[in-house]
Each structure stands twice: as C-alpha cells, then as structure tokens.
C-alpha cells in the first residue's frame, strides 16, 4: 500500500467541512463488517453522520447474505449512520440514494457513466464495481437508525479478485487503466452523499 493512499480519519473529516455525513469518522485496520461494527456501537445518543471505514473486511456482506470480497487497502469499505424520518416501507429509498450518489461521483470525478442495477449494484463496463447494503433499526415514532453500508472496488486488478469473480467484478482502476487515490475518491463520495441528502431533505419539506 502506498503510504499517501492511507485513509486517515482526521484528514478525511477536515476535508468535508460542516455537513452531517462525516462529522465524525473512524478508520479501522480490519473488521468483520463495517455494518456489524456500527450496529454494535449503536445507542440512541450516537451522532448521526458517523462514518466507519475499514481498510479490510473479513466478512463483508451484500444483499441476501451474499459475501462481499473486501481486499485490504484496495477499495472503500464503509458504513454511515443516519436517522431518517422514513417509514420501514420507504427505507429502500436509502439504497437508491446511495447507489445513485456513487454513480454521480464516478461521472463527476472520472467522466465515466456507471449503470445502476436495482436494487443496489453499480456497474462499469458490465463489471460490478460497487454495492450498497442498508440495515435499519426502529426508534421512536417514525425515527429509524439506518446503517448505510457501501463497498467500492477502487484499485483492484483483475487477479486481485477470486477466480470465480475475475470476469464479472471490476474496479475504478480497471476501468480507467490507472490507480485512483482512495482518500480523494472517499472525500468526493462523502461530499456527494451529503449534498444529495440535503437536497432530498429539502424537497421533502416543501
């Protein structure tokens, strides 16, 4: 791993300004799953906008219990705590919101057009490069703690994937033909998630 490509919590926080998402960031060297880690931390007092990154997940999860391969230092594996005023039936909106934010960030940063395959997969050149897993916990009234888990393959080469995924999984580096700064892309993605979160919240209040 290139030293300058490390995810450093304070540097990421400082680059984001005063928004909700990323007001506090934790970077773990390794964990089973960032969603599981954040769920275990969860209390009513835990601040909305907390983001937990892991340099490696040993038991990353996707939809329907599928395993998400999370190689050390090659991707972005993280979870965000939100407290949306959404009914349980509406929580699927969060999956759509996060998937679309990933696609927009890729287009803004690299000029590549990603395809969203509902409910939660993001593709480039017919290869899956990202996924979203949202898990909710009931709170008071309509309030729910939502854990939004995001995985993005960033600097994988084809042979970094298990053999059975090498023709279907992709990464930003494979699509671009060059490595990508993980901290820079993480910052851009968190900014886009915050921007679109504010936009959706404003539209709901009109």
Secondary structure, DSSP 8 states (H G I E B T S, - for coil): --GGG---HHHHHHHHTT-STTSEEEEES-BS-HHHHHHHH--TTS-TTEEEEES-BSS-B-GGG-B--B-TTTEEEEEEEE--B--GGGTHHHHHHHHHHHHHHHHHHH----EEETTTEEEETTEEEEEEEEEEEE-STTBEEEEEEEEEE-S--GGGS-GGGTTTB--HHHHHTS---HHHHHHHHHHHHHHHHHHHHHHHH-
